[in-house]
């Protein structure tokens, strides 16, 4: 497991030391955050804080992932390479969104239709590719079966390969959209999205290590083994992402000296979706879709959520964590 330690350590150091350099670059070019007017009043003082910090997160995790593999003399497998593709692809969409905000000096970047289109192009390409590249045993990085720790009998390819591919594309893109938007909504308080992501990827590092130790490749024929194709590969990548989040959190914690922006939030959301799909734990993404939808309803129609309460609004604003800020709980 040296590769896991190296990956996490390298990405941590790069993010920790690289972020202040990036902050200076952004400050020198006046690339600062624009704050929406309907948010908490306390956020107005954050106007001008450097954004697009997700660039450092992506760079750190990619270099950590590559370094962890190279230092131990191993070659990354298709599973982690495809998740990195998803991370970088969604990060690029987020970068365009952040760049437009800065150039146009407004809090809105890419138009919604173009943002969704960009996510769809990356997501569809990812969904198609993860069902390719079979190994010597004919196993592809992902499976068309609905999985919960292990593949279940619910196979999307039951009606044929073509139908299975279409259903898998829909299913995986549902998860990608859910997770990327969930992280994007969470990124509203200093260090919140980064800290939550650190916990998530730290946990998945351990989960993937456990899956590797109980891998069916080692315990062939065992009824309780895991059929994940490249669990060690995923553990190395998860450790690299956790390290990058840890290093970035040092500068993103309150009071934040830099924001990750959509560059970081879409990339981390894609990382969550990709790793859950590859590790056969993707139904967890479905459960996290619900609070995202409730938050969106609150943003668009906050008064609809208040019924028979004497006209008193329960939540002042959304996402939910903004409601607690004026009360000193944010």
C-alpha positions in Angstrom: 0.0 0.0 0.0 3.0 2.3 -0.4 1.4 3.8 -3.5 -1.6 4.9 -1.5 0.6 6.7 1.1 2.8 8.3 -1.7 -0.3 9.5 -3.6 -1.8 11.1 -0.6 1.4 12.6 0.6 2.4 14.1 -2.8 -1.0 15.6 -3.5 -1.1 17.1 0.1 2.3 18.8 -0.3 1.5 20.1 -3.8 -1.9 21.5 -2.7 -0.5 22.9 0.6 2.5 24.7 -1.1 0.9 25.4 -4.5 -2.3 27.1 -3.3 -0.6 30.2 -1.9 1.3 30.6 -5.1 -1.9 30.4 -7.1 -3.5 32.9 -4.7 -0.8 35.4 -5.5 -1.2 34.9 -9.2 -5.0 35.3 -9.0 -4.7 38.4 -6.8 -2.1 40.0 -9.1 -4.5 39.5 -12.1 -7.6 40.5 -9.9 -9.4 37.2 -10.5 -11.8 37.5 -7.6 -15.2 36.0 -6.6 -18.4 37.9 -7.3 -21.1 37.4 -4.6 -24.8 37.0 -5.4 -27.0 39.8 -3.8 -29.6 37.4 -2.4 -27.2 35.5 -0.1 -26.2 36.3 3.4 -25.0 39.8 4.0 -21.9 38.5 5.7 -20.8 37.1 2.3 -20.5 40.6 0.7 -17.1 41.1 2.5 -15.8 38.0 0.6 -16.2 39.9 -2.7 -12.9 39.8 -4.5 -11.5 36.7 -2.8 -9.6 34.7 -5.3 -11.5 31.8 -6.9 -10.9 28.9 -9.3 -8.9 27.2 -6.6 -10.2 23.9 -8.0 -7.3 24.2 -10.5 -4.9 23.5 -7.7 -7.0 20.6 -6.4 -7.1 19.0 -9.8 -3.4 19.5 -10.5 -2.4 18.2 -7.1 -4.6 15.0 -7.3 -3.4 14.2 -10.8 0.2 14.6 -9.9 -0.3 12.7 -6.6 -2.0 9.9 -8.4 0.7 9.6 -11.1 3.5 10.0 -8.5 2.1 7.3 -6.3 2.0 4.9 -9.2 5.4 5.8 -10.6 7.3 5.6 -7.3 6.1 2.1 -6.8 6.7 1.0 -10.4 3.1 0.3 -11.3 1.0 1.5 -14.2 -2.4 3.0 -13.5 -5.3 0.9 -14.7 -8.3 1.9 -16.8 -10.5 2.4 -13.7 -8.6 5.3 -12.2 -7.7 6.7 -15.6 -11.4 7.0 -16.5 -12.3 8.6 -13.2 -9.4 11.1 -13.7 -10.9 11.8 -17.2 -14.3 12.5 -15.6 -12.7 14.8 -13.0 -10.7 16.8 -15.5 -13.6 17.0 -17.9 -16.1 18.3 -15.4 -13.4 20.6 -13.9 -12.9 22.1 -17.4 -16.6 22.9 -17.6 -16.4 24.5 -14.1 -13.4 26.5 -15.2 -15.2 27.9 -18.1 -18.1 28.9 -15.8 -15.7 30.6 -13.3 -13.7 32.3 -16.0 -16.9 33.9 -17.5 -17.9 35.1 -14.1 -14.6 36.9 -13.7 -14.5 38.3 -17.2 -18.1 39.5 -17.1 -17.8 40.6 -13.5 -21.0 38.9 -12.4 -22.0 36.0 -10.1 -23.5 33.9 -13.0 -21.2 32.2 -15.5 -22.1 29.7 -18.2 -25.7 29.7 -19.3 -27.5 26.7 -17.7 -28.1 25.0 -21.0 -24.4 25.1 -21.9 -23.3 24.0 -18.5 -25.7 21.0 -18.6 -24.5 20.3 -22.2 -20.9 20.3 -21.1 -21.6 18.0 -18.2 -23.6 15.7 -20.5 -20.8 15.4 -23.1 -18.3 14.5 -20.4 -20.7 12.2 -18.6 -21.8 10.3 -21.7 -18.3 9.8 -22.8 -17.4 8.5 -19.4 -20.4 6.1 -19.3 -19.5 4.6 -22.7 -15.8 4.2 -21.9 -16.3 2.5 -18.5 -18.0 -0.4 -20.2 -15.0 -0.9 -22.5 -11.4 -2.0 -21.8 -12.0 -5.6 -20.5 -9.1 -7.2 -18.7 -7.8 -10.7 -19.1 -10.9 -12.1 -17.3 -13.3 -10.1 -19.5 -14.2 -7.6 -16.7 -14.8 -4.0 -17.6 -14.1 -1.1 -15.1 -17.9 -0.7 -14.5 -20.9 -3.0 -14.7 -24.4 -2.6 -16.1 -25.7 -4.2 -12.9 -27.3 -2.1 -10.2 -24.8 -2.5 -7.3 -24.9 -2.2 -3.6 -21.5 -3.2 -2.3 -21.7 -6.0 -4.9 -23.5 -6.4 -8.2 -27.2 -7.4 -7.7 -29.4 -9.4 -10.0 -30.8 -6.2 -11.4 -28.9 -5.9 -14.7 -29.6 -3.0 -17.0 -28.5 -5.2 -19.9 -31.3 -7.7 -19.3 -33.1 -6.5 -22.5 -30.0 -6.6 -24.6 -26.6 -4.9 -24.8 -27.8 -1.8 -26.7 -30.7 -1.1 -24.3 -28.3 -1.8 -21.4 -25.9 0.7 -22.7 -28.6 3.4 -23.0 -30.0 2.7 -19.6 -26.5 2.7 -18.1 -25.7 6.1 -19.7 -28.9 7.5 -18.2 -28.2 6.0 -14.8 -24.6 7.1 -14.6 -25.3 10.6 -15.8 -28.1 10.9 -13.2 -25.5 10.1 -10.5 -22.8 12.5 -12.1 -25.3 15.3 -12.2 -26.6 14.6 -8.7 -23.2 14.5 -7.1 -21.6 17.5 -9.0 -24.6 19.7 -8.1 -24.6 18.4 -4.5 -21.0 19.5 -4.1 -21.7 22.8 -5.9 -24.5 23.6 -3.5 -22.5 22.6 -0.5 -19.7 25.0 -1.5 -21.3 27.9 0.2 -19.3 28.2 3.5 -15.6 28.5 4.0 -14.1 25.0 4.0 -17.5 23.2 4.0 -17.3 21.4 0.6 -13.5 20.8 0.9 -13.9 19.4 4.5 -16.8 17.1 3.5 -14.9 15.9 0.4 -11.9 15.2 2.6 -13.9 12.9 4.9 -15.6 11.2 1.9 -12.4 10.4 0.0 -10.6 9.4 3.2 -13.4 6.9 3.9 -13.3 5.6 0.3 -9.6 5.1 0.5 -10.2 2.7 3.4 -13.2 1.1 1.6 -11.2 0.4 -1.5 -8.3 -1.0 0.5 -10.8 -3.3 2.2 -12.3 -4.3 -1.2 -8.7 -5.1 -2.4 -8.0 -7.3 0.6 -11.3 -9.2 0.0 -11.0 -9.1 -3.8 -12.3 -12.0 -5.8 -9.0 -12.1 -7.7 -7.4 -13.2 -4.4 -10.2 -15.3 -3.0 -11.6 -16.9 -6.2 -14.9 -18.7 -5.5 -15.5 -17.1 -2.1 -19.1 -16.0 -1.7 -18.3 -12.8 0.1 -15.5 -11.5 -2.1 -15.8 -8.2 -4.0 -16.0 -8.1 -7.8 -14.6 -4.5 -8.2 -12.1 -4.7 -11.0 -9.3 -2.4 -9.8 -9.9 -1.7 -6.1 -6.2 -0.8 -5.3 -6.2 1.5 -8.3 -9.2 3.3 -6.9 -7.7 3.5 -3.4 -4.6 5.2 -4.8 -6.7 7.8 -6.6 -9.0 8.3 -3.6 -6.0 8.9 -1.4 -4.6 11.5 -3.9 -7.9 13.3 -3.9 -8.1 13.3 -0.1 -4.6 14.7 0.1 -5.4 17.5 -2.3 -8.5 18.4 -0.3 -6.5 18.4 2.9 -3.8 20.7 1.5 -6.3 23.1 0.0 -8.4 23.1 3.1 -5.6 24.8 5.0 -6.2 27.9 2.8 -9.9 27.4 2.3 -10.9 27.2 6.0 -12.5 30.2 7.6 -11.6 32.9 6.8 -11.0 31.5 3.3 -8.2 33.0 1.4 -9.4 31.3 -1.8 -12.5 29.5 -3.1 -12.5 26.4 -5.2 -15.2 27.7 -7.5 -17.1 25.6 -9.9 -13.8 24.3 -11.2 -13.4 22.4 -7.9 -16.9 21.6 -7.0 -17.8 20.0 -10.4 -14.5 18.1 -10.4 -15.0 16.8 -6.9 -18.6 15.9 -7.6 -17.4 14.0 -10.7 -14.8 12.2 -8.6 -17.4 11.1 -6.1 -19.7 9.8 -8.9 -16.8 8.1 -10.7 -15.4 6.3 -7.6 -18.9 5.1 -6.4 -19.7 3.7 -9.9 -16.3 1.9 -10.2 -16.4 0.6 -6.6 -20.0 -0.8 -7.1 -21.5 1.5 -4.4 -23.3 3.9 -6.8 -26.8 3.7 -5.2 -25.5 6.1 -2.5 -25.6 8.8 -5.1 -29.4 8.4 -5.4 -29.9 9.1 -1.7 -27.9 12.3 -2.0 -30.1 13.6 -4.8 -33.0 14.3 -2.6 -31.5 17.2 -0.5 -30.3 18.7 -3.7 -33.8 18.8 -5.1 -35.2 20.3 -1.9 -32.5 23.0 -1.9 -33.4 23.9 -5.5 -37.0 24.3 -4.6 -36.1 26.5 -1.7 -34.0 28.7 -3.9 -36.7 29.1 -6.5 -39.8 29.2 -4.3 -38.8 29.5 -0.6 -42.4 30.4 0.5 -43.9 27.3 -1.0 -42.2 25.2 1.7 -44.0 27.1 4.4 -47.6 25.9 5.0 -50.0 26.9 7.8 -47.3 28.6 9.9 -48.8 32.0 10.1 -46.8 33.2 7.1 -43.5 32.8 9.0 -40.7 31.5 6.8 -39.0 28.5 8.3 -35.8 28.8 6.3 -34.5 32.3 5.4 -32.5 31.2 2.3 -30.9 28.3 0.6 -28.8 26.3 0.5 -29.7 25.3 4.1 -26.3 26.2 5.6 -26.9 29.9 4.7 -30.0 29.9 6.9 -27.8 29.2 10.0 -25.1 31.9 9.2 -27.0 34.9 10.7 -27.6 32.9 13.8 -23.8 32.3 14.3 -24.0 28.6 13.4 -22.5 28.8 9.9 
